[in-house]
Amino acid sequence: MSDALETEVSRALREVPLRRAPSSLESRVIAEIIRREALPWWRQSFTRWPRPARAVFAVACGSLAAALLMASWPFAPGGALAGAGARSAGLWLPWARSALTLVDVARELDAALVRAIPLDWLYGVLAAGTLLYAALFGLGAAAYRTLYLNLSSAGDSRS
Amino acid sequence: MGSNEHTTVQTPSTEPSSSSEFTTFMRAYQDMVFSTAARLAGNDVQAQDIAQDVFIKAYENFEHLRMSPAAGGWLKTVATNLSLNYLTRYRKRWRFFSEQSSVPEVPVPDESVEDLGANERRALIEEALRRLPPQQRVPLVLYHFEDYSYQQIAQRLEVSLAKVKTDIARGRAALLPVLKSQGIEGAGE
């Protein structure tokens, strides 16, 4: 295809005028703006929160993340500060040791449950789940292609 | 720039004070935003959703946009980005669910296009564009309507430069019957 044709195609397409937006667009936008304005501040986008609220939220999130990191990483069994470090840390973070104990109990309970169930059962459940998921996905795709796309194509050919 | 003077909006009492100014702003640009979204998305319903999102963003930035000479460019860029985001987001899902073995044929009118009015010719080209598969329509629209270069399109769509050129050439070839029917010189070369 020649450059001349490219130029001609370009010219032809540029001559196509803008499409007129549907008359409902304006009212839709205004309605959406009003709906958003009516929302309480905490349900609006974070950038529209009051500045103090944003600061408090950021500090709270930072503190929570730091606390979780401190509680789970260095003092965890096998962690760099496990043992003596954890004991000394427990002096200034007593709740961290309680939390760790709780985590250990939960982990042991979990392991006991897994041990109690035969391995074949677990594999069977996993395979059945995968099979059902694939079947459901395939059925959905087939239904979409058969029902929706065929109807759309029929609509296109009529228009 | 098109305008929609026919549109009237009931202004509720809760509407923000700057809303009449914003409504005027929106009327000045809504045809351009809608056209950009419709040509890229190839779907009027989706184009309306995209245009709505564009104007919501414009409203959030209206303090900067109301006096800016670059407001039109800003709106066009946002409309293009949101349309491409939409297409990218649904690309894999769309491929899986609706991959078609053949590209739908672009309809060519039986009568001579010289007999058609400007509206019919415009509708014919818009329909031909809409029927192109997204991988051809999107680079074609970006190249011919949005003034992107091949390189920019390749970067934006994250595909190779060769693929962009091939897809645009195929898109043009698919449009050829319609363009030839409009008597474009060189369309038969």
Interface residues (C-beta under 8 A of the other chain):
Chain A: M1 S2 A4 L5 E6 E8 V9 S10 A12 L13 R14 V16 P17 L18 R19 R20 A21 P22 S23 S24 L25 E26 S27 R28 V29 I30 E32 I33 I34 R36 E37 A38 R48 A141 Y144 R145 L149 S153 D156
Chain B: M1 G2 N4 H6 T7 V9 Q10 T11 P12 T14 E15 P16 S19 T23 M26 R27 Q30 D31 M32 V33 F34 S35 A38 D44 Q48 A51 Q52 F55 I56 Y59 E60 F96 F97 S98 P104 A118 R122 I125 E126 R131 H144 F145 A169 R172 A173 L175 L179 Q182 I184 E185 G186 A187 E189
